[in-house]
Amino acid sequence: MALQSKKKTKQSGECPFQEAMDLIAGKWTMSIVNVLMSGTMRFKELERQVTGINTRMLVKELKQLEAKKIVKRKAYATVPPTVEYSLTEKGTSLKPVLTAIQSWAISVLQPR
């Protein structure tokens, strides 16, 4: 079955494939989601686990993921402030996608 057109129509909206790609677009999105698959993390823990990302970019990506309802942010009224990030149900539903990508990478990209 061919992919639907990218053009928006009044009846069907945007192509589901394009909507999904827009949702997970971003250089760091899948890396952040992959790290959060292991559970709730504080900001600094997350920053250490996502290799190569800088603080500013992590903040930006987390805000976008929160707006897309993939990541949940919980702030505690402590001194200094404590903030934890976890995946929402929507974010957790990406697990089979990540597993498939990892399997593909192992089978195709690893030297034999």
Buried (B, 14 or more C-beta within 10 A) or exposed (E): EEEEEEEEEEEEEBBEEBEEEEBBEBEBBBBBBBBBBEEEBEBEBBBEBBEEBEEEBBEBBBEBBBEBEBBBEEEEEEEEEEBBBBBBEBBEEBEEEBEEEEEEEEEEEEEE
